Amino acid sequence: MLSEAISLPNIQVRGRSFVALIVAPEAPLEFWFEALDAHMARSAGFFAGQPVVAELSALTLGDVGETAVLEALDGLVARGLRVIGVEGIDEALIAGTRWQGLPVIKRGRDVAPESSFAQAPSKAATPAAPARSAPPSLLIDQPVRSGQSVIFKEGDVVIVGSVASGAEVIAGGSIHVYGPLRGRAIAGVKRGAPARIFCRKLEAELVAVEGVYKTADHWGAEVHGRPAQVHRDGDGLIVSAFD
Amino acid sequence: MSKVMVVTSGKGGVGKTTSCASLGAALAQAGRNVVVVDFDVGLRNLDLVMGAERRVVFDLVNVVQGDAKLPQALIRDKRIDTLSLLPASQTRDKDALTEEGVGRVIDELREKFDWIVCDSPAGIDKGATLAMRFADLAVVVANPEVSSVRDSDRIIGLLDSKTRRAESGEAMEKHLLLTRLDAARAARGEMMKVEDVLEVLAIPLLGTVAESPDVLTASNLGCPITLHSPTSPAARAYTAAARKLLGETVTVTPAREKRGFMSLLFGKKAVLQ
């Protein structure tokens, strides 16, 4: 009896909404793929690692032919897109093909762009799917004075002004200082090694990215006082001047 | 409209008390009703610099704690009758001041005077924060050396966060007064240049006062320099600063050392080499 099988873990199934990119191939496919190739050439990383749903309803209309659906899917995958589902078609269209088993997603709600959100506040009770939000950032448009700490573990910190000697800035992501950096800058507390530090004038007491730090003694006079960036290189930290 | 001005610096020995007395006297000489208030409880000096040390009966702590009435503690200057002093206590410490009590005294002073000039103690603890707490504007006194400049930077940060004005979201007016300037040493690179200090602190320059024996003499005689030797470069600098505080447009002329015959000679020689 199941009831006697004690200490089985209590399975919890939760719902969660994700944001996927929707591509909608149109006939004629060769032109559409040409446009897609041009788009991908301009911004190579656009689809990188992003889940993609193929919206294929346009290919089932008129006299395009049923093979168009399969051609479209083949074409998308051949270009490295990660198709996680299709929508707008009948499941029977992909039954028995290599695409059998690909989830046919019931049409969800498109995420409206922010501008139209403002124009038409949604009357529906259903919460809007979260837009793919940029990582948060903190903008400070005054000098960070000696003894002050700016701690923002959620994301990037942008400072329009100087960071004084004896002040510190700690960011989850990168740190951008449009002015002299004379205090401490500690980046990558959350994002880790990809975080960087940029400043208009490097006169810092200490810079660190994800636990690897350098003090003013570590970089030479050729970088000191110049526009510079700090980034990780393996276990090391590179401090380099721009221009 | 009365104005509460704090003279502050963070670091000690940069010339806060001297500047407070000189600016206070210069404002009074310009016809304003001025009181200078010493917040340095336990280490009072303003009474000495103002030449009133033998006239202190009651002090700020007595008034804050309600042991004396404000008029009993105010000392009117014998040289300018629009200038008064509210001295600090020498025997108490800064814990004797409360925010509520200081606020009450400042409100009372606002009714009597045009300018309330508060001489802040060095440091960033209770005495200094109470001195700046109710200020409408601040004069940050700094010397052109790295330690003074960094401490001033710290104080500016506190002015922008810990004052009533800052907490209510209003802008805190801040002015930089650079004192003890030594042009010759700055030229040799032994001191920071005025531009460098301004670049670090990023607040407007009220004036520059050159290092001068006149200032020390005046302090030791208990007479603000604007009264003691009004034509000296330091007195002129303070007078110009006071006029600027009153809203007049004054072009700030950088302080320069008077160069003697010998230094002129050596200066020329150096150029010839």
Interface residues (C-beta under 8 A of the other chain):
Chain A: Q142 P143 R145 S146 G147 Q148 G161 S162 A164 S165 G166 A167 P180 R182
Chain B: I124 V146 R150 D151 D153 R154 I156 G157 L158 D160 S161 E199 V200 A202
